Amino acid sequence: MLDQLKQLKNLRSQAKQLQQELADVQVTGTGADGKVTVTLDGNQNVQSVSIDPSLMQPDDREVLERGVQQAFEDGMVQLRSLMAQKMSAGGLNLPSV
């Protein structure tokens, strides 16, 4: 039991350190052939959205909406990958339940 508590404390410490490292990370996802970008921080918050003026036509609303969705999804994929790499490199191995 005491060993499990030590492991839990160590895991919390590692997770806190990882969270601090990720706070400074930014990834940029793209969509609509690079005409839409979404920048996310390591805490999965959207920092900025950029839309190429060529997509601002009223007829292109669906393209713009899909582009924003694609850019956000692309950014989340990058962020999840980065988080997994940092967790693996830092030896943060979650115990199986």
Biopython code that builds the backbone (N, CA, C, O; Angstrom):
import numpy as np
from Bio.PDB.StructureBuilder import StructureBuilder

atoms = [
    (1, "MET", "N", (0.829, -1.196, 0.000)),
    (1, "MET", "CA", (0.000, 0.000, 0.000)),
    (1, "MET", "C", (0.870, 1.255, 0.000)),
    (1, "MET", "O", (0.612, 2.197, -0.749)),
    (2, "LEU", "N", (1.902, 1.259, 0.847)),
    (2, "LEU", "CA", (2.800, 2.408, 0.924)),
    (2, "LEU", "C", (3.532, 2.600, -0.392)),
    (2, "LEU", "O", (3.770, 3.727, -0.825)),
    (3, "ASP", "N", (3.887, 1.486, -1.026)),
    (3, "ASP", "CA", (4.565, 1.558, -2.322)),
    (3, "ASP", "C", (3.648, 2.182, -3.375)),
    (3, "ASP", "O", (4.104, 2.968, -4.205)),
    (4, "GLN", "N", (2.374, 1.840, -3.346)),
    (4, "GLN", "CA", (1.416, 2.413, -4.290)),
    (4, "GLN", "C", (1.248, 3.913, -4.070)),
    (4, "GLN", "O", (1.111, 4.669, -5.032)),
    (5, "LEU", "N", (1.258, 4.342, -2.823)),
    (5, "LEU", "CA", (1.158, 5.773, -2.526)),
    (5, "LEU", "C", (2.380, 6.524, -3.040)),
    (5, "LEU", "O", (2.262, 7.637, -3.553)),
    (6, "LYS", "N", (3.542, 5.917, -2.903)),
    (6, "LYS", "CA", (4.759, 6.532, -3.431)),
    (6, "LYS", "C", (4.696, 6.636, -4.947)),
    (6, "LYS", "O", (5.096, 7.647, -5.525)),
    (7, "GLN", "N", (4.193, 5.588, -5.586)),
    (7, "GLN", "CA", (4.059, 5.600, -7.044)),
    (7, "GLN", "C", (3.084, 6.685, -7.484)),
    (7, "GLN", "O", (3.324, 7.380, -8.471)),
    (8, "LEU", "N", (1.986, 6.827, -6.752)),
    (8, "LEU", "CA", (0.999, 7.845, -7.074)),
    (8, "LEU", "C", (1.591, 9.240, -6.914)),
    (8, "LEU", "O", (1.366, 10.109, -7.756)),
    (9, "LYS", "N", (2.337, 9.458, -5.852)),
    (9, "LYS", "CA", (2.974, 10.760, -5.629)),
    (9, "LYS", "C", (3.976, 11.050, -6.749)),
    (9, "LYS", "O", (4.040, 12.174, -7.247)),
    (10, "ASN", "N", (4.749, 10.051, -7.142)),
    (10, "ASN", "CA", (5.719, 10.209, -8.218)),
    (10, "ASN", "C", (5.013, 10.506, -9.535)),
    (10, "ASN", "O", (5.458, 11.359, -10.302)),
    (11, "LEU", "N", (3.919, 9.807, -9.797)),
    (11, "LEU", "CA", (3.142, 10.012, -11.013)),
    (11, "LEU", "C", (2.578, 11.432, -11.058)),
    (11, "LEU", "O", (2.624, 12.082, -12.103)),
    (12, "ARG", "N", (2.057, 11.909, -9.954)),
    (12, "ARG", "CA", (1.535, 13.275, -9.886)),
    (12, "ARG", "C", (2.631, 14.297, -10.148)),
    (12, "ARG", "O", (2.421, 15.289, -10.846)),
    (13, "SER", "N", (3.791, 14.042, -9.586)),
    (13, "SER", "CA", (4.923, 14.948, -9.785)),
    (13, "SER", "C", (5.334, 14.996, -11.252)),
    (13, "SER", "O", (5.596, 16.069, -11.795)),
    (14, "GLN", "N", (5.389, 13.829, -11.888)),
    (14, "GLN", "CA", (5.741, 13.763, -13.298)),
    (14, "GLN", "C", (4.686, 14.453, -14.159)),
    (14, "GLN", "O", (5.020, 15.160, -15.110)),
    (15, "ALA", "N", (3.425, 14.250, -13.827)),
    (15, "ALA", "CA", (2.344, 14.870, -14.592)),
    (15, "ALA", "C", (2.390, 16.391, -14.456)),
    (15, "ALA", "O", (2.158, 17.110, -15.428)),
    (16, "LYS", "N", (2.684, 16.872, -13.270)),
    (16, "LYS", "CA", (2.774, 18.319, -13.050)),
    (16, "LYS", "C", (3.944, 18.901, -13.844)),
    (16, "LYS", "O", (3.822, 19.973, -14.437)),
    (17, "GLN", "N", (5.058, 18.206, -13.856)),
    (17, "GLN", "CA", (6.221, 18.661, -14.617)),
    (17, "GLN", "C", (5.901, 18.694, -16.109)),
    (17, "GLN", "O", (6.272, 19.641, -16.802)),
    (18, "LEU", "N", (5.217, 17.672, -16.605)),
    (18, "LEU", "CA", (4.829, 17.615, -18.004)),
    (18, "LEU", "C", (3.890, 18.758, -18.344)),
    (18, "LEU", "O", (4.027, 19.381, -19.397)),
    (19, "GLN", "N", (2.944, 19.038, -17.469)),
    (19, "GLN", "CA", (2.002, 20.138, -17.689)),
    (19, "GLN", "C", (2.748, 21.473, -17.784)),
    (19, "GLN", "O", (2.410, 22.316, -18.615)),
    (20, "GLN", "N", (3.752, 21.661, -16.942)),
    (20, "GLN", "CA", (4.541, 22.897, -16.988)),
    (20, "GLN", "C", (5.322, 22.998, -18.291)),
    (20, "GLN", "O", (5.420, 24.077, -18.874)),
    (21, "GLU", "N", (5.878, 21.883, -18.748)),
    (21, "GLU", "CA", (6.611, 21.887, -20.008)),
    (21, "GLU", "C", (5.690, 22.197, -21.179)),
    (21, "GLU", "O", (6.066, 22.937, -22.087)),
    (22, "LEU", "N", (4.496, 21.641, -21.162)),
    (22, "LEU", "CA", (3.550, 21.841, -22.253)),
    (22, "LEU", "C", (2.956, 23.244, -22.270)),
    (22, "LEU", "O", (2.453, 23.684, -23.303)),
    (23, "ALA", "N", (3.005, 23.949, -21.155)),
    (23, "ALA", "CA", (2.439, 25.298, -21.099)),
    (23, "ALA", "C", (3.115, 26.226, -22.108)),
    (23, "ALA", "O", (2.491, 27.170, -22.594)),
    (24, "ASP", "N", (4.369, 25.969, -22.421)),
    (24, "ASP", "CA", (5.115, 26.822, -23.343)),
    (24, "ASP", "C", (5.070, 26.329, -24.788)),
    (24, "ASP", "O", (5.635, 26.970, -25.674)),
    (25, "VAL", "N", (4.414, 25.212, -25.032)),
    (25, "VAL", "CA", (4.368, 24.613, -26.362)),
    (25, "VAL", "C", (3.226, 25.209, -27.171)),
    (25, "VAL", "O", (2.148, 25.480, -26.641)),
    (26, "GLN", "N", (3.475, 25.410, -28.458)),
    (26, "GLN", "CA", (2.418, 25.817, -29.380)),
    (26, "GLN", "C", (2.533, 24.982, -30.646)),
    (26, "GLN", "O", (3.631, 24.737, -31.146)),
    (27, "VAL", "N", (1.380, 24.547, -31.158)),
    (27, "VAL", "CA", (1.328, 23.845, -32.429)),
    (27, "VAL", "C", (0.333, 24.573, -33.313)),
    (27, "VAL", "O", (-0.608, 25.200, -32.828)),
    (28, "THR", "N", (0.554, 24.481, -34.621)),
    (28, "THR", "CA", (-0.345, 25.126, -35.569)),
    (28, "THR", "C", (-0.895, 24.073, -36.518)),
    (28, "THR", "O", (-0.154, 23.416, -37.249)),
    (29, "GLY", "N", (-2.212, 23.931, -36.488)),
    (29, "GLY", "CA", (-2.892, 23.019, -37.396)),
    (29, "GLY", "C", (-3.344, 23.779, -38.629)),
    (29, "GLY", "O", (-3.620, 24.977, -38.562)),
    (30, "THR", "N", (-3.419, 23.087, -39.747)),
    (30, "THR", "CA", (-3.838, 23.734, -40.987)),
    (30, "THR", "C", (-5.008, 22.990, -41.604)),
    (30, "THR", "O", (-5.193, 21.792, -41.389)),
    (31, "GLY", "N", (-5.794, 23.732, -42.377)),
    (31, "GLY", "CA", (-6.925, 23.157, -43.096)),
    (31, "GLY", "C", (-7.156, 23.941, -44.370)),
    (31, "GLY", "O", (-6.512, 24.965, -44.598)),
    (32, "ALA", "N", (-8.072, 23.469, -45.205)),
    (32, "ALA", "CA", (-8.418, 24.139, -46.464)),
    (32, "ALA", "C", (-7.163, 24.430, -47.283)),
    (32, "ALA", "O", (-6.951, 25.548, -47.753)),
    (33, "ASP", "N", (-6.345, 23.406, -47.440)),
    (33, "ASP", "CA", (-5.103, 23.532, -48.225)),
    (33, "ASP", "C", (-4.191, 24.634, -47.710)),
    (33, "ASP", "O", (-3.574, 25.346, -48.502)),
    (34, "GLY", "N", (-4.099, 24.781, -46.394)),
    (34, "GLY", "CA", (-3.210, 25.764, -45.784)),
    (34, "GLY", "C", (-3.792, 27.164, -45.679)),
    (34, "GLY", "O", (-3.113, 28.083, -45.222)),
    (35, "LYS", "N", (-5.025, 27.336, -46.090)),
    (35, "LYS", "CA", (-5.630, 28.670, -46.054)),
    (35, "LYS", "C", (-6.266, 28.994, -44.710)),
    (35, "LYS", "O", (-6.650, 30.138, -44.463)),
    (36, "VAL", "N", (-6.378, 27.993, -43.837)),
    (36, "VAL", "CA", (-6.900, 28.200, -42.485)),
    (36, "VAL", "C", (-5.879, 27.619, -41.519)),
    (36, "VAL", "O", (-5.439, 26.482, -41.690)),
    (37, "THR", "N", (-5.500, 28.387, -40.510)),
    (37, "THR", "CA", (-4.597, 27.882, -39.479)),
    (37, "THR", "C", (-5.203, 28.139, -38.108)),
    (37, "THR", "O", (-5.858, 29.156, -37.874)),
    (38, "VAL", "N", (-4.967, 27.189, -37.210)),
    (38, "VAL", "CA", (-5.392, 27.303, -35.824)),
    (38, "VAL", "C", (-4.170, 26.997, -34.967)),
    (38, "VAL", "O", (-3.551, 25.944, -35.118)),
    (39, "THR", "N", (-3.822, 27.914, -34.068)),
    (39, "THR", "CA", (-2.694, 27.706, -33.172)),
    (39, "THR", "C", (-3.229, 27.360, -31.790)),
    (39, "THR", "O", (-4.074, 28.062, -31.235)),
    (40, "LEU", "N", (-2.708, 26.244, -31.242)),
    (40, "LEU", "CA", (-3.117, 25.752, -29.927)),
    (40, "LEU", "C", (-1.921, 25.768, -28.991)),
    (40, "LEU", "O", (-0.783, 25.564, -29.413)),
    (41, "ASP", "N", (-2.192, 26.014, -27.711)),
    (41, "ASP", "CA", (-1.107, 25.893, -26.735)),
    (41, "ASP", "C", (-1.120, 24.476, -26.161)),
    (41, "ASP", "O", (-1.999, 23.674, -26.476)),
    (42, "GLY", "N", (-0.148, 24.186, -25.329)),
    (42, "GLY", "CA", (-0.008, 22.850, -24.775)),
    (42, "GLY", "C", (-1.128, 22.440, -23.848)),
    (42, "GLY", "O", (-1.242, 21.266, -23.497)),
    (43, "ASN", "N", (-1.959, 23.387, -23.444)),
    (43, "ASN", "CA", (-3.115, 23.083, -22.606)),
    (43, "ASN", "C", (-4.380, 22.934, -23.436)),
    (43, "ASN", "O", (-5.487, 22.933, -22.897)),
    (44, "GLN", "N", (-4.215, 22.806, -24.748)),
    (44, "GLN", "CA", (-5.289, 22.581, -25.703)),
    (44, "GLN", "C", (-6.242, 23.774, -25.822)),
    (44, "GLN", "O", (-7.421, 23.606, -26.133)),
    (45, "ASN", "N", (-5.724, 24.968, -25.575)),
    (45, "ASN", "CA", (-6.506, 26.188, -25.758)),
    (45, "ASN", "C", (-6.161, 26.805, -27.110)),
    (45, "ASN", "O", (-4.996, 26.836, -27.505)),
    (46, "VAL", "N", (-7.179, 27.297, -27.818)),
    (46, "VAL", "CA", (-6.950, 27.955, -29.099)),
    (46, "VAL", "C", (-6.347, 29.330, -28.831)),
    (46, "VAL", "O", (-6.926, 30.149, -28.119)),
    (47, "GLN", "N", (-5.173, 29.568, -29.415)),
    (47, "GLN", "CA", (-4.498, 30.854, -29.240)),
    (47, "GLN", "C", (-4.821, 31.815, -30.376)),
    (47, "GLN", "O", (-4.931, 33.022, -30.164)),
    (48, "SER", "N", (-4.972, 31.277, -31.578)),
    (48, "SER", "CA", (-5.303, 32.142, -32.710)),
    (48, "SER", "C", (-5.903, 31.322, -33.842)),
    (48, "SER", "O", (-5.678, 30.117, -33.957)),
    (49, "VAL", "N", (-6.671, 32.014, -34.670)),
    (49, "VAL", "CA", (-7.243, 31.443, -35.879)),
    (49, "VAL", "C", (-6.941, 32.417, -37.000)),
    (49, "VAL", "O", (-7.185, 33.616, -36.864)),
    (50, "SER", "N", (-6.412, 31.913, -38.109)),
    (50, "SER", "CA", (-6.107, 32.757, -39.259)),
    (50, "SER", "C", (-6.805, 32.178, -40.490)),
    (50, "SER", "O", (-6.727, 30.980, -40.764)),
    (51, "ILE", "N", (-7.490, 33.059, -41.224)),
    (51, "ILE", "CA", (-8.236, 32.629, -42.401)),
    (51, "ILE", "C", (-7.800, 33.479, -43.589)),
    (51, "ILE", "O", (-7.864, 34.708, -43.547)),
    (52, "ASP", "N", (-7.360, 32.813, -44.639)),
    (52, "ASP", "CA", (-6.953, 33.501, -45.857)),
    (52, "ASP", "C", (-8.146, 34.281, -46.411)),
    (52, "ASP", "O", (-9.250, 33.743, -46.489)),
    (53, "PRO", "N", (-7.938, 35.535, -46.793)),
    (53, "PRO", "CA", (-9.050, 36.354, -47.314)),
    (53, "PRO", "C", (-9.765, 35.743, -48.517)),
    (53, "PRO", "O", (-10.927, 36.065, -48.765)),
    (54, "SER", "N", (-9.101, 34.875, -49.263)),
    (54, "SER", "CA", (-9.758, 34.264, -50.421)),
    (54, "SER", "C", (-10.929, 33.367, -50.016)),
    (54, "SER", "O", (-11.769, 33.036, -50.853)),
    (55, "LEU", "N", (-10.990, 32.974, -48.755)),
    (55, "LEU", "CA", (-12.078, 32.128, -48.284)),
    (55, "LEU", "C", (-13.234, 32.935, -47.688)),
    (55, "LEU", "O", (-14.188, 32.357, -47.168)),
    (56, "MET", "N", (-13.154, 34.236, -47.758)),
    (56, "MET", "CA", (-14.147, 35.080, -47.112)),
    (56, "MET", "C", (-15.379, 35.354, -47.973)),
    (56, "MET", "O", (-16.212, 36.183, -47.606)),
    (57, "GLN", "N", (-15.505, 34.681, -49.094)),
    (57, "GLN", "CA", (-16.666, 34.874, -49.953)),
    (57, "GLN", "C", (-17.878, 34.197, -49.329)),
    (57, "GLN", "O", (-17.745, 33.107, -48.773)),
    (58, "PRO", "N", (-19.055, 34.811, -49.403)),
    (58, "PRO", "CA", (-20.253, 34.205, -48.810)),
    (58, "PRO", "C", (-20.548, 32.805, -49.346)),
    (58, "PRO", "O", (-21.069, 31.960, -48.618)),
    (59, "ASP", "N", (-20.222, 32.559, -50.601)),
    (59, "ASP", "CA", (-20.493, 31.248, -51.189)),
    (59, "ASP", "C", (-19.577, 30.157, -50.638)),
    (59, "ASP", "O", (-19.862, 28.969, -50.791)),
    (60, "ASP", "N", (-18.486, 30.554, -50.004)),
    (60, "ASP", "CA", (-17.496, 29.599, -49.518)),
    (60, "ASP", "C", (-17.655, 29.292, -48.034)),
    (60, "ASP", "O", (-16.719, 28.793, -47.408)),
    (61, "ARG", "N", (-18.804, 29.575, -47.469)),
    (61, "ARG", "CA", (-19.005, 29.397, -46.030)),
    (61, "ARG", "C", (-18.727, 27.955, -45.603)),
    (61, "ARG", "O", (-18.044, 27.725, -44.605)),
    (62, "GLU", "N", (-19.248, 26.994, -46.344)),
    (62, "GLU", "CA", (-19.030, 25.593, -45.977)),
    (62, "GLU", "C", (-17.559, 25.213, -46.060)),
    (62, "GLU", "O", (-17.061, 24.471, -45.213)),
    (63, "VAL", "N", (-16.863, 25.713, -47.070)),
    (63, "VAL", "CA", (-15.428, 25.448, -47.209)),
    (63, "VAL", "C", (-14.685, 26.027, -46.014)),
    (63, "VAL", "O", (-13.796, 25.384, -45.456)),
    (64, "LEU", "N", (-15.052, 27.236, -45.627)),
    (64, "LEU", "CA", (-14.409, 27.888, -44.484)),
    (64, "LEU", "C", (-14.663, 27.103, -43.201)),
    (64, "LEU", "O", (-13.742, 26.875, -42.417)),
    (65, "GLU", "N", (-15.894, 26.695, -42.989)),
    (65, "GLU", "CA", (-16.214, 25.930, -41.786)),
    (65, "GLU", "C", (-15.448, 24.616, -41.743)),
    (65, "GLU", "O", (-14.920, 24.244, -40.695)),
    (66, "ARG", "N", (-15.380, 23.908, -42.868)),
    (66, "ARG", "CA", (-14.608, 22.662, -42.926)),
    (66, "ARG", "C", (-13.128, 22.936, -42.695)),
    (66, "ARG", "O", (-12.442, 22.160, -42.030)),
    (67, "GLY", "N", (-12.637, 24.053, -43.254)),
    (67, "GLY", "CA", (-11.223, 24.392, -43.088)),
    (67, "GLY", "C", (-10.868, 24.641, -41.639)),
    (67, "GLY", "O", (-9.820, 24.197, -41.170)),
    (68, "VAL", "N", (-11.730, 25.347, -40.924)),
    (68, "VAL", "CA", (-11.478, 25.600, -39.497)),
    (68, "VAL", "C", (-11.506, 24.283, -38.729)),
    (68, "VAL", "O", (-10.663, 24.046, -37.863)),
    (69, "GLN", "N", (-12.471, 23.434, -39.044)),
    (69, "GLN", "CA", (-12.549, 22.137, -38.377)),
    (69, "GLN", "C", (-11.297, 21.307, -38.658)),
    (69, "GLN", "O", (-10.735, 20.707, -37.742)),
    (70, "GLN", "N", (-10.858, 21.268, -39.914)),
    (70, "GLN", "CA", (-9.662, 20.510, -40.280)),
    (70, "GLN", "C", (-8.430, 21.047, -39.558)),
    (70, "GLN", "O", (-7.610, 20.278, -39.057)),
    (71, "ALA", "N", (-8.307, 22.372, -39.509)),
    (71, "ALA", "CA", (-7.141, 22.978, -38.859)),
    (71, "ALA", "C", (-7.119, 22.653, -37.374)),
    (71, "ALA", "O", (-6.068, 22.340, -36.816)),
    (72, "PHE", "N", (-8.277, 22.726, -36.739)),
    (72, "PHE", "CA", (-8.344, 22.403, -35.316)),
    (72, "PHE", "C", (-7.997, 20.940, -35.085)),
    (72, "PHE", "O", (-7.217, 20.624, -34.186)),
    (73, "GLU", "N", (-8.564, 20.049, -35.882)),
    (73, "GLU", "CA", (-8.271, 18.625, -35.736)),
    (73, "GLU", "C", (-6.797, 18.339, -35.982)),
    (73, "GLU", "O", (-6.197, 17.531, -35.273)),
    (74, "ASP", "N", (-6.206, 18.991, -36.978)),
    (74, "ASP", "CA", (-4.793, 18.818, -37.274)),
    (74, "ASP", "C", (-3.943, 19.279, -36.088)),
    (74, "ASP", "O", (-2.985, 18.606, -35.708)),
    (75, "GLY", "N", (-4.291, 20.407, -35.516)),
    (75, "GLY", "CA", (-3.563, 20.906, -34.352)),
    (75, "GLY", "C", (-3.677, 19.970, -33.160)),
    (75, "GLY", "O", (-2.697, 19.758, -32.446)),
    (76, "MET", "N", (-4.856, 19.408, -32.934)),
    (76, "MET", "CA", (-5.047, 18.479, -31.821)),
    (76, "MET", "C", (-4.238, 17.194, -32.033)),
    (76, "MET", "O", (-3.676, 16.654, -31.080)),
    (77, "VAL", "N", (-4.179, 16.708, -33.265)),
    (77, "VAL", "CA", (-3.378, 15.522, -33.563)),
    (77, "VAL", "C", (-1.909, 15.803, -33.235)),
    (77, "VAL", "O", (-1.237, 14.980, -32.612)),
    (78, "GLN", "N", (-1.421, 16.963, -33.658)),
    (78, "GLN", "CA", (-0.025, 17.327, -33.385)),
    (78, "GLN", "C", (0.220, 17.432, -31.877)),
    (78, "GLN", "O", (1.234, 16.954, -31.368)),
    (79, "LEU", "N", (-0.711, 18.057, -31.179)),
    (79, "LEU", "CA", (-0.553, 18.248, -29.745)),
    (79, "LEU", "C", (-0.587, 16.919, -29.002)),
    (79, "LEU", "O", (0.216, 16.699, -28.094)),
    (80, "ARG", "N", (-1.492, 16.043, -29.370)),
    (80, "ARG", "CA", (-1.550, 14.722, -28.724)),
    (80, "ARG", "C", (-0.270, 13.939, -28.969)),
    (80, "ARG", "O", (0.234, 13.266, -28.070)),
    (81, "SER", "N", (0.253, 14.025, -30.178)),
    (81, "SER", "CA", (1.495, 13.341, -30.502)),
    (81, "SER", "C", (2.646, 13.891, -29.665)),
    (81, "SER", "O", (3.452, 13.129, -29.133)),
    (82, "LEU", "N", (2.718, 15.202, -29.552)),
    (82, "LEU", "CA", (3.766, 15.840, -28.758)),
    (82, "LEU", "C", (3.647, 15.447, -27.293)),
    (82, "LEU", "O", (4.651, 15.167, -26.638)),
    (83, "MET", "N", (2.426, 15.427, -26.780)),
    (83, "MET", "CA", (2.210, 15.040, -25.387)),
    (83, "MET", "C", (2.644, 13.597, -25.159)),
    (83, "MET", "O", (3.283, 13.290, -24.153)),
    (84, "ALA", "N", (2.302, 12.718, -26.085)),
    (84, "ALA", "CA", (2.682, 11.309, -25.957)),
    (84, "ALA", "C", (4.198, 11.150, -25.982)),
    (84, "ALA", "O", (4.755, 10.359, -25.221)),
    (85, "GLN", "N", (4.866, 11.903, -26.858)),
    (85, "GLN", "CA", (6.329, 11.844, -26.928)),
    (85, "GLN", "C", (6.941, 12.310, -25.617)),
    (85, "GLN", "O", (7.859, 11.673, -25.101)),
    (86, "LYS", "N", (6.443, 13.416, -25.075)),
    (86, "LYS", "CA", (6.990, 13.944, -23.826)),
    (86, "LYS", "C", (6.729, 12.990, -22.670)),
    (86, "LYS", "O", (7.590, 12.809, -21.809)),
    (87, "MET", "N", (5.547, 12.377, -22.645)),
    (87, "MET", "CA", (5.236, 11.435, -21.569)),
    (87, "MET", "C", (6.144, 10.215, -21.669)),
    (87, "MET", "O", (6.625, 9.712, -20.654)),
    (88, "SER", "N", (6.377, 9.741, -22.883)),
    (88, "SER", "CA", (7.229, 8.580, -23.085)),
    (88, "SER", "C", (8.679, 8.911, -22.742)),
    (88, "SER", "O", (9.358, 8.131, -22.074)),
    (89, "ALA", "N", (9.149, 10.067, -23.200)),
    (89, "ALA", "CA", (10.542, 10.463, -22.956)),
    (89, "ALA", "C", (10.795, 10.720, -21.479)),
    (89, "ALA", "O", (11.894, 10.481, -20.979)),
    (90, "GLY", "N", (9.772, 11.209, -20.783)),
    (90, "GLY", "CA", (9.932, 11.501, -19.368)),
    (90, "GLY", "C", (9.702, 10.305, -18.475)),
    (90, "GLY", "O", (9.779, 10.416, -17.251)),
    (91, "GLY", "N", (9.422, 9.164, -19.073)),
    (91, "GLY", "CA", (9.210, 7.965, -18.290)),
    (91, "GLY", "C", (7.873, 7.947, -17.570)),
    (91, "GLY", "O", (7.708, 7.218, -16.592)),
    (92, "LEU", "N", (6.920, 8.736, -18.036)),
    (92, "LEU", "CA", (5.608, 8.781, -17.409)),
    (92, "LEU", "C", (4.794, 7.616, -17.940)),
    (92, "LEU", "O", (4.169, 7.713, -18.996)),
    (93, "ASN", "N", (4.805, 6.534, -17.216)),
    (93, "ASN", "CA", (4.062, 5.332, -17.599)),
    (93, "ASN", "C", (2.898, 5.163, -16.654)),
    (93, "ASN", "O", (3.072, 4.913, -15.461)),
    (94, "LEU", "N", (1.709, 5.302, -17.203)),
    (94, "LEU", "CA", (0.529, 5.174, -16.363)),
    (94, "LEU", "C", (0.306, 3.713, -16.003)),
    (94, "LEU", "O", (0.388, 2.838, -16.866)),
    (95, "PRO", "N", (0.024, 3.446, -14.735)),
    (95, "PRO", "CA", (-0.209, 2.047, -14.334)),
    (95, "PRO", "C", (-1.528, 1.550, -14.913)),
    (95, "PRO", "O", (-2.480, 2.315, -15.061)),
    (96, "SER", "N", (-1.574, 0.285, -15.232)),
    (96, "SER", "CA", (-2.818, -0.302, -15.738)),
    (96, "SER", "C", (-3.758, -0.533, -14.581)),
    (96, "SER", "O", (-3.343, -0.835, -13.462)),
    (97, "VAL", "N", (-5.047, -0.382, -14.879)),
    (97, "VAL", "CA", (-6.058, -0.525, -13.815)),
    (97, "VAL", "C", (-6.658, -1.906, -13.865)),
    (97, "VAL", "O", (-7.527, -2.231, -13.056)),
]
sb = StructureBuilder()
sb.init_structure("model")
sb.init_model(0)
sb.init_chain("A")
sb.init_seg("    ")
for serial, (resi, resn, name, xyz) in enumerate(atoms, 1):
    if name == "N":
        sb.init_residue(resn, " ", resi, " ")
    sb.init_atom(name, np.array(xyz, "f"), 0.0, 1.0, " ", f" {name:<3s}", serial, name[0])
structure = sb.get_structure()
